Amino acid sequence: MEGSELPKSKAESSPLEATAAEAHKNKIDVKLETPGEIVSPNPSEQSGNAQVQEWAQLVSDISSRLPELVGDFFTRYKQFLITLGLFVLLIVAVKVTLAILDAINDIPLLAPFLELVGIGYTAWFVFRYLIKRETRQELVTEFQSLQGQILGKNSLDS
């Protein structure tokens, strides 16, 4: 009568019976009608599934609050992020400018031609504005007018 036997304690059971019980505990049944379908999951796998579900719930909570968290971050560090962005933009602009100037410098006869244009403009500027006193005063007036337009106030009043 196998059904009327009392369960043996672990101390009374043989190592062979303990191994058989362990194998039965880890046994997974598979339905033959649909290959690969698991009938009864292992209890240790269920605890693993619970951990996965906890992590999935945590990720889901964080992803649902993500727009709020990002908005708070940008609100809190707005000035720093703007400064950092402008600094990065400045570095990129300088590198692009240097690359363009290097490319222009590699074109034959263009660099000397542009140097001649620069020398000619400098000579014209000196002759036009810096030789006579009246033209120097005209340059100062134009500069102050431009300064007032940029700064939004008329610097001639001060």
Secondary structure, DSSP 4 states (H G I P E B T S, - for coil): --TTPPPPPTTTS-HHHHHHHHHHHT---B-SSSTT-BSS--HHHHHHHHHHHHHHHHHHHHHHHHHHHHHHHHHHTHHHHHHHHHHHHHHHHHHHHHHHHHHHHTSTTHHHHHHHHHHHHHHHHIIIIISSHHHHHHHHHHHHHHHHHHHTS-TT--
